[in-house]
Protein backbone atom coordinates (compact mmCIF):
# COMPACT_ATOMS: atom_id res chain seq x y z
CA UNK A 1 0.00 0.00 0.00
CA UNK A 2 1.70 3.16 -1.26
CA UNK A 3 3.28 3.74 -4.66
CA UNK A 4 5.91 6.28 -3.65
CA UNK A 5 9.61 5.61 -4.06
CA UNK A 6 9.95 3.29 -1.07
CA UNK A 7 6.67 1.44 -1.65
CA UNK A 8 7.58 0.84 -5.29
CA UNK A 9 11.07 -0.32 -4.31
CA UNK A 10 9.66 -2.86 -1.86
CA UNK A 11 7.19 -4.07 -4.49
CA UNK A 12 10.12 -4.66 -6.85
CA UNK A 13 12.01 -6.61 -4.18
CA UNK A 14 8.98 -8.73 -3.28
CA UNK A 15 8.30 -9.50 -6.95
CA UNK A 16 11.43 -11.65 -6.99
CA UNK A 17 9.38 -14.23 -5.07
CA UNK A 18 5.92 -13.89 -6.60
CA UNK A 19 2.97 -11.70 -7.51
CA UNK A 20 2.73 -8.26 -5.89
CA UNK A 21 -0.20 -5.86 -5.93
CA UNK A 22 0.96 -2.23 -5.76
CA UNK A 23 -1.89 -0.08 -4.46
CA UNK A 24 -1.65 3.51 -5.71
CA UNK A 25 -3.52 6.46 -4.24
CA UNK A 26 -5.63 7.23 -7.32
CA UNK A 27 -6.74 5.45 -10.48
CA UNK A 28 -4.77 7.96 -12.54
CA UNK A 29 -1.60 7.11 -10.61
CA UNK A 30 -2.19 3.39 -11.15
CA UNK A 31 -2.91 3.86 -14.87
CA UNK A 32 0.32 5.81 -15.29
CA UNK A 33 2.33 3.05 -13.62
CA UNK A 34 0.73 0.45 -15.88
CA UNK A 35 1.31 2.48 -19.03
CA UNK A 36 4.91 3.45 -18.28
CA UNK A 37 5.98 0.16 -16.65
CA UNK A 38 7.90 2.25 -14.13
CA UNK A 39 7.42 4.89 -11.47
CA UNK A 40 8.78 7.83 -13.47
CA UNK A 41 8.18 10.35 -10.68
CA UNK A 42 9.81 8.55 -7.79
CA UNK A 43 12.10 5.92 -9.37
CA UNK A 44 13.02 7.05 -12.88
CA UNK A 45 14.89 4.48 -14.91
CA UNK A 46 13.88 1.50 -12.75
CA UNK A 47 11.38 -0.71 -14.64
CA UNK A 48 8.55 -2.49 -12.84
CA UNK A 49 8.75 -6.30 -13.07
CA UNK A 50 5.87 -8.06 -14.74
CA UNK A 51 4.83 -9.57 -11.39
CA UNK A 52 4.02 -6.09 -9.99
CA UNK A 53 0.40 -5.19 -10.72
CA UNK A 54 -0.49 -1.53 -9.98
CA UNK A 55 -4.08 -0.74 -9.05
CA UNK A 56 -6.10 1.76 -7.05
CA UNK A 57 -8.72 -0.77 -6.01
CA UNK A 58 -8.29 -1.63 -2.32
CA UNK A 59 -10.41 -4.74 -2.82
CA UNK A 60 -7.38 -6.30 -4.53
CA UNK A 61 -5.89 -6.77 -1.07
CA UNK A 62 -8.44 -9.51 -0.42
CA UNK A 63 -6.08 -11.81 -2.33
CA UNK A 64 -3.12 -10.99 -0.07
CA UNK A 65 -2.35 -13.89 2.27
CA UNK A 66 1.43 -13.64 2.72
CA UNK A 67 2.08 -10.01 3.60
CA UNK A 68 0.60 -6.50 3.51
CA UNK A 69 3.07 -3.59 3.48
CA UNK A 70 1.98 -0.10 4.57
CA UNK A 71 4.30 2.32 2.75
CA UNK A 72 2.68 5.74 2.99
CA UNK A 73 3.81 8.88 4.88
CA UNK A 74 3.24 8.61 8.62
CA UNK A 75 0.51 11.24 8.71
CA UNK A 76 -1.56 9.15 6.28
CA UNK A 77 -1.08 5.74 7.93
CA UNK A 78 -4.31 5.73 9.94
CA UNK A 79 -6.61 6.81 7.11
CA UNK A 80 -4.87 4.44 4.70
CA UNK A 81 -5.12 1.49 7.06
CA UNK A 82 -8.76 2.27 7.72
CA UNK A 83 -9.37 2.32 3.96
CA UNK A 84 -7.91 -1.14 3.41
CA UNK A 85 -9.15 -2.71 6.66
CA UNK A 86 -12.27 -4.35 5.13
CA UNK A 87 -10.06 -6.26 2.69
CA UNK A 88 -7.17 -7.45 4.86
CA UNK A 89 -7.61 -11.06 5.91
CA UNK A 90 -7.39 -11.67 9.67
CA UNK A 91 -4.01 -13.02 10.68
CA UNK A 92 -2.17 -11.66 7.65
CA UNK A 93 1.24 -10.26 8.66
CA UNK A 94 1.45 -6.48 8.19
CA UNK A 95 4.70 -4.55 7.78
CA UNK A 96 4.92 -0.83 8.49
CA UNK A 97 7.72 1.03 6.74
CA UNK A 98 6.56 4.55 7.70
CA UNK A 99 8.95 6.41 10.02
CA UNK A 100 7.09 8.76 12.31
CA UNK A 101 4.76 9.27 15.27
CA UNK A 102 1.06 10.06 15.02
CA UNK A 103 0.20 13.64 15.96
CA UNK A 104 -2.07 13.89 18.99
CA UNK A 105 -2.03 10.24 20.04
CA UNK A 106 1.81 10.02 19.91
CA UNK A 107 1.42 6.40 18.82
CA UNK A 108 4.04 4.56 16.83
CA UNK A 109 2.97 3.46 13.36
CA UNK A 110 2.64 -0.22 14.31
CA UNK A 111 0.29 0.82 17.13
CA UNK A 112 -1.84 2.85 14.73
CA UNK A 113 -2.03 -0.07 12.31
CA UNK A 114 -2.88 -2.57 15.06
CA UNK A 115 -5.72 -0.33 16.23
CA UNK A 116 -7.22 -0.27 12.74
CA UNK A 117 -6.50 -3.94 11.94
CA UNK A 118 -7.38 -5.87 15.11
CA UNK A 119 -7.43 -9.08 13.10
CA UNK A 120 -3.67 -8.77 12.62
CA UNK A 121 -2.89 -7.98 16.27
CA UNK A 122 0.45 -9.47 17.24
CA UNK A 123 1.47 -9.81 13.61
CA UNK A 124 2.33 -6.17 12.87
CA UNK A 125 6.03 -5.51 12.30
CA UNK A 126 8.14 -2.48 11.42
CA UNK A 127 11.03 -2.12 8.97
CA UNK A 128 13.74 0.43 9.64
CA UNK A 129 17.35 1.09 8.73
CA UNK A 130 19.38 2.99 6.14
CA UNK A 131 16.74 2.71 3.41
CA UNK A 132 17.56 5.05 0.52
CA UNK A 133 15.05 3.85 -2.05
CA UNK A 134 16.86 4.91 -5.27
CA UNK A 135 19.96 2.94 -4.23
CA UNK A 136 18.11 -0.19 -3.15
CA UNK A 137 15.89 -0.15 -6.26
CA UNK A 138 19.04 -0.14 -8.41
CA UNK A 139 20.29 -3.25 -6.64
CA UNK A 140 22.98 -1.65 -4.49
CA UNK A 141 23.72 -3.53 -1.24
CA UNK A 142 21.84 -2.53 1.90
CA UNK A 143 20.70 -3.88 5.26
CA UNK A 144 17.74 -3.18 7.50
CA UNK A 145 15.99 -4.62 10.53
CA UNK A 146 12.48 -6.04 10.96
CA UNK A 147 11.14 -5.29 14.43
CA UNK A 148 8.34 -7.33 15.96
CA UNK A 149 7.68 -8.65 19.49
CA UNK A 150 7.00 -12.02 17.85
CA UNK A 151 10.40 -12.77 16.35
CA UNK A 152 8.92 -15.66 14.38
CA UNK A 153 6.75 -13.17 12.47
CA UNK A 154 9.78 -10.94 11.94
CA UNK A 155 11.74 -13.89 10.58
CA UNK A 156 8.98 -14.81 8.11
CA UNK A 157 8.83 -11.24 6.82
CA UNK A 158 12.62 -11.05 6.57
CA UNK A 159 12.63 -14.24 4.51
CA UNK A 160 9.97 -12.87 2.15
CA UNK A 161 11.58 -9.47 1.62
CA UNK A 162 15.29 -10.03 2.12
CA UNK A 163 17.88 -11.05 -0.41
CA UNK A 164 21.65 -11.26 -0.83
CA UNK A 165 21.73 -7.54 -1.70
CA UNK A 166 19.08 -6.51 0.85
CA UNK A 167 20.13 -8.25 4.04
CA UNK A 168 17.53 -8.19 6.80
CA UNK A 169 17.95 -8.78 10.52
CA UNK A 170 15.26 -9.25 13.17
CA UNK A 171 14.74 -7.52 16.50
CA UNK A 172 12.05 -8.09 19.13
CA UNK A 173 12.41 -4.46 20.28
CA UNK A 174 9.84 -2.87 17.98
CA UNK A 175 9.65 0.18 20.27
CA UNK A 176 13.30 0.97 19.68
CA UNK A 177 13.19 0.13 15.98
CA UNK A 178 10.28 2.51 15.38
CA UNK A 179 11.46 5.35 17.61
CA UNK A 180 14.93 5.25 16.06
CA UNK A 181 13.42 5.42 12.58
CA UNK A 182 11.21 8.35 13.50
CA UNK A 183 13.68 10.41 15.52
CA UNK A 184 16.68 10.16 13.20
CA UNK A 185 14.84 12.28 10.62
CA UNK A 186 14.81 15.18 13.08
CA UNK A 187 18.55 14.85 13.66
CA UNK A 188 19.12 14.76 9.90
CA UNK A 189 17.53 18.21 9.61
CA UNK A 190 20.07 19.55 12.13
CA UNK A 191 22.89 17.78 10.30
CA UNK A 192 21.87 19.35 6.99
CA UNK A 193 21.86 22.77 8.63
CA UNK A 194 25.35 22.16 10.04
CA UNK A 195 26.60 21.25 6.56
CA UNK A 196 25.06 24.33 5.00
CA UNK A 197 26.64 26.60 7.64
CA UNK A 198 30.08 25.04 7.19
CA UNK A 199 30.43 23.53 10.66
CA UNK A 200 33.01 21.07 9.38
CA UNK A 201 33.22 17.34 9.98
CA UNK A 202 33.97 17.63 13.69
CA UNK A 203 31.08 19.99 14.36
CA UNK A 204 28.66 17.90 12.36
CA UNK A 205 29.85 14.72 14.09
CA UNK A 206 29.08 16.35 17.44
CA UNK A 207 25.54 17.23 16.31
CA UNK A 208 24.94 13.73 15.00
CA UNK A 209 26.39 11.95 18.04
CA UNK A 210 24.50 14.04 20.55
CA UNK A 211 21.41 13.59 18.41
CA UNK A 212 21.84 9.85 18.74
CA UNK A 213 22.14 10.33 22.51
CA UNK A 214 18.81 12.13 22.76
CA UNK A 215 17.18 9.54 20.52
CA UNK A 216 18.43 6.84 22.89
CA UNK A 217 17.29 8.73 26.02
CA UNK A 218 13.76 8.95 24.70
CA UNK A 219 13.83 5.33 23.59
CA UNK A 220 14.96 4.08 26.98
CA UNK A 221 12.26 6.14 28.72
CA UNK A 222 9.67 4.58 26.39
CA UNK A 223 10.86 1.06 27.19
CA UNK A 224 13.25 0.41 24.30
CA UNK A 225 16.55 -1.44 24.48
CA UNK A 226 19.35 1.14 24.05
CA UNK A 227 21.37 -1.35 22.01
CA UNK A 228 18.76 -1.01 19.25
CA UNK A 229 20.00 2.56 18.76
CA UNK A 230 23.50 1.19 18.12
CA UNK A 231 22.14 -0.96 15.30
CA UNK A 232 20.76 -0.52 11.81
CA UNK A 233 17.64 1.39 12.86
CA UNK A 234 19.76 3.74 14.96
CA UNK A 235 23.37 4.41 13.99
CA UNK A 236 22.92 2.87 10.55
CA UNK A 237 19.99 5.06 9.57
CA UNK A 238 21.51 8.14 11.23
CA UNK A 239 24.67 7.76 9.15
CA UNK A 240 22.76 7.49 5.88
CA UNK A 241 20.13 10.13 6.55
CA UNK A 242 22.53 12.72 7.97
CA UNK A 243 25.01 12.43 5.10
CA UNK A 244 23.32 11.43 1.86
CA UNK A 245 22.30 13.85 -0.88
CA UNK A 246 19.27 11.56 -1.32
CA UNK A 247 18.01 12.40 2.19
CA UNK A 248 15.05 14.78 2.08
CA UNK A 249 15.47 15.64 5.76
CA UNK A 250 19.12 16.57 5.26
CA UNK A 251 18.13 18.72 2.30
CA UNK A 252 15.44 20.40 4.40
CA UNK A 253 18.05 21.35 6.99
CA UNK A 254 20.27 22.85 4.31
CA UNK A 255 17.39 24.86 2.88
CA UNK A 256 16.45 26.19 6.33
CA UNK A 257 20.04 27.21 7.00
CA UNK A 258 20.10 28.98 3.65
CA UNK A 259 17.31 31.25 4.90
CA UNK A 260 14.21 29.66 3.40
CA UNK A 261 11.07 29.03 5.46
CA UNK A 262 9.46 25.63 5.91
CA UNK A 263 6.24 26.88 4.31
CA UNK A 264 8.20 27.62 1.12
CA UNK A 265 10.39 24.52 1.21
CA UNK A 266 7.65 21.94 1.78
CA UNK A 267 6.19 21.94 -1.72
CA UNK A 268 9.58 21.91 -3.43
CA UNK A 269 10.92 18.74 -1.80
CA UNK A 270 10.90 15.59 -3.97
CA UNK A 271 8.88 13.66 -1.42
CA UNK A 272 8.08 13.87 2.28
CA UNK A 273 10.59 15.09 4.89
CA UNK A 274 9.18 13.08 7.79
CA UNK A 275 11.23 14.92 10.40
CA UNK A 276 9.15 18.07 9.96
CA UNK A 277 5.94 16.14 10.63
CA UNK A 278 7.36 14.16 13.55
CA UNK A 279 9.15 16.78 15.65
CA UNK A 280 6.02 18.08 17.43
CA UNK A 281 4.94 14.57 18.44
CA UNK A 282 8.50 13.68 19.51
CA UNK A 283 8.67 16.73 21.78
CA UNK A 284 5.23 15.98 23.22
CA UNK A 285 6.31 12.40 23.96
CA UNK A 286 9.52 13.70 25.55
CA UNK A 287 7.50 16.04 27.76
CA UNK A 288 5.24 13.15 28.76
CA UNK A 289 8.25 11.01 29.70
CA UNK A 290 10.27 13.90 31.19
CA UNK A 291 13.12 13.58 28.68
CA UNK A 292 15.17 16.45 27.32
CA UNK A 293 15.56 16.72 23.51
CA UNK A 294 17.60 19.89 22.93
CA UNK A 295 18.37 19.28 19.25
CA UNK A 296 14.76 18.42 18.43
CA UNK A 297 13.65 21.52 20.33
CA UNK A 298 15.87 23.77 18.21
CA UNK A 299 14.77 22.03 15.00
CA UNK A 300 11.18 22.83 15.96
CA UNK A 301 12.08 26.48 16.55
CA UNK A 302 13.78 26.71 13.15
CA UNK A 303 10.83 25.10 11.39
CA UNK A 304 7.85 26.70 13.09
CA UNK A 305 9.02 29.72 15.07
CA UNK A 306 11.22 31.33 12.38
CA UNK A 307 14.25 31.25 14.65
CA UNK A 308 17.41 31.72 12.54
CA UNK A 309 19.17 28.39 12.14
CA UNK A 310 22.54 29.88 13.01
CA UNK A 311 21.07 31.01 16.35
CA UNK A 312 19.60 27.55 16.95
CA UNK A 313 22.96 25.87 16.49
CA UNK A 314 24.76 28.56 18.50
CA UNK A 315 22.38 27.98 21.42
CA UNK A 316 23.06 24.25 21.26
CA UNK A 317 26.80 24.90 21.44
CA UNK A 318 26.31 27.22 24.40
CA UNK A 319 24.69 24.54 26.56
CA UNK A 320 26.56 23.55 29.70
CA UNK A 321 28.58 20.35 29.97
CA UNK A 322 27.03 17.22 31.41
CA UNK A 323 27.79 13.55 31.87
CA UNK A 324 27.81 11.93 28.45
CA UNK A 325 25.60 9.03 29.53
CA UNK A 326 23.15 11.15 31.51
CA UNK A 327 19.50 10.25 31.06
CA UNK A 328 20.09 6.54 30.41
CA UNK A 329 19.28 5.49 33.98
CA UNK A 330 20.45 2.04 35.04
CA UNK A 331 21.67 1.29 31.50
CA UNK A 332 24.48 3.82 32.03
CA UNK A 333 25.73 2.11 35.18
CA UNK A 334 26.32 3.66 38.55
CA UNK A 335 27.94 6.98 39.26
CA UNK A 336 26.62 8.92 36.27
CA UNK A 337 25.75 12.43 37.36
CA UNK A 338 23.13 14.36 35.38
CA UNK A 339 24.54 17.79 36.14
CA UNK A 340 25.85 20.72 34.16
CA UNK A 341 29.27 22.18 34.78
Secondary structure, DSSP 8 states (H G I E B T S, - for coil): ---SHHHHHHHHHHTTSS-EEEE-SSHHHHHHHHHHSB-TTTSTT-B--TTEEEES-GGGGGG--S-EEE-S-GGGHHHHHHHHGGGS-TT--EEE----B-TTT--BHHHHHHHH-GGGTT-EEEEESS--HHHHHTT--EEEEEE-SSHHHHHHHHHHH--SSEEEEEES-HHHHHHHHHHHHHHHHHHHHHHHTT-HHHHHHHHHHHHHHHHHHHHHHTT--GGGGGSIIIIIHHHHHTT-TT-HHHHHHHHHHTT--HHHHGGGSSS--HHHHHHHHHHHHHHHHT---HHHHHHHHHHHS---HHHHHHHHHTS----TTTT-GGGG-TT------
